[in-house]
Every structure is written in structure tokens, then in C-alpha cells.
Amino acid sequence: MSDWSEDFVVSLARTESGPDLYNQYAETSAHNALRRANLGRYLRDMERRRPEALLLFEAPGYRGCRLTGIPVTSRRVLLEGLPGPGLFGRERGYADVPEPGFERIQGEQSATILWRALADLGVAPLIWNSVPFHPHRAGRPLSNRPPRAAELSQGRGFLRELLARFKPRTLVAVGRSAQGSLAALGLEHHPLRHPAHGGSGEFVTGLRALYE
């Protein structure tokens, strides 16, 4: 890793979380080590590309970032790769995370919609979450819940660091939590509807309008 990306991933790994907020980068298991490696590889790739836009989402889901370590990226996207943007894939060094209990999970709705649209456009903006860790229902790791205000506040520290490093000219807030996070930092942004729960059409149309 570059010095910056290594320090950033280590900072994530050493951040404490609660019983219903899973830190998928914590230095507690071999599975999390694979996720740290995946995220570090992604950040290094983004450093080389110098993306002009950031797409900010809400929080990791158990079918996506909670499993792979990369925001809004499912196991299928991670391992198969994206020929258009030239991202991900086993051949680029990304690793599967064979954690027990997640064996049957391959795709995630938001990840599929997002990366299909970006592949069609041939672009690869920086993708991040307002909360970097996985909010779930107590005792149910294979579930998602909305992040709390304190969790969003904690996430803004990492968001500030990411923005300082990449300096994207265009900020896109996907969903209300992301809009609130960028507004709390006093940053102008383009709001987009979240692709889940019936919002895929509006999301793709809005994304295309931003790039075309």
C-alpha cells in the first residue's frame, strides 16, 4: 500500500464499534485481513486514477461491503471484475472472503445497479460510505439497519480525510444519509436517489445526466 492508504486502513481497523455495528476491517480475524487488503488495493487504484467525482452512499450492507471490504461492491462484482472501467477481478489481485455463514451470498442489488451503470458509462468515480462499518440488527449479522446519528458523525471523520486526499471536484450524495453527511460538512453536492427499494431508474438516469 501507499503510506496514506495503509495508514487510512489501519485507522479504520483500530476504530472501536458496538455490538450492532460491525467493523469489517478490525484486526480480529483472517477474514478481516482479506477485507483490509481488498480495500487497500482499491484505494491505491483510485490514487492512480485520480477520480474527479465521489459517490457517497449510506453504509455497508451484509451482501456487499461487509463481505468484500469495498464500498457498494458485491462478491460477484469483486471477483468477476469490470472490463469497461478496468476495475476489480481475481486477475487484479482482489481476494474472495470465504467467511462461514456468507457462502451463498454472491450479489447485492445496489452494487449490481451501480457498477452496471458505471461500466456502461466507462467511468470509475471514488465510492465511499457515510458510515464505513456495517450497521445491523442486534444478534443478526446477516441484516441491515439504518445508521444512527452518532455513527454518521463518526463516519464524517473518515470522509474528511478521504476528501482531503482525493480532492474530488464533484460530490454526489446517494440517498438522504449521504446528503446529510455532506451538508453537515458544508459541502455542495448533487443529490441522487438511492438505487435500492425501487429507486434504480431514477438513480441511473441521474447518474447518466451527471456524466453526459
Stockholm file with secondary structure:
# STOCKHOLM 1.0

chainA/1-212         MSDWSEDFVVSLARTESGPDLYNQYAETSAHNALRRANLGRYLRDMERRRPEALLLFEAPGYRGCRLTGIPVTSRRVLLEGLPGPGLFGRERGYADVPEPGFERIQGEQSATILWRALADLGVAPLIWNSVPFHPHRAGRPLSNRPPRAAELSQGRGFLRELLARFKPRTLVAVGRSAQGSLAALGLEHHPLRHPAHGGSGEFVTGLRALYE
#=GR chainA/1-212 SS CCHHHHHHHHHHHTCCCCTTEECTTSTTCHHHHHHHHHHHHHHHHHHHHCCSEEEEESCCCTTTHHHHSSTTCCHHHHHHCBTTTTBCCGGGTCCCCCCTTCTTCCCCHHHHHHHHHHHHHTCCCEEEESSCSEECBTTBSSCCCCCCHHHHHHHHHHHHHHHHHHCCSEEEEESHHHHHHHHHTTCCCEEECCSTTTTHHHHHHHHHHHHC
#=GC SS_cons         CCHHHHHHHHHHHTCCCCTTEECTTSTTCHHHHHHHHHHHHHHHHHHHHCCSEEEEESCCCTTTHHHHSSTTCCHHHHHHCBTTTTBCCGGGTCCCCCCTTCTTCCCCHHHHHHHHHHHHHTCCCEEEESSCSEECBTTBSSCCCCCCHHHHHHHHHHHHHHHHHHCCSEEEEESHHHHHHHHHTTCCCEEECCSTTTTHHHHHHHHHHHHC
//
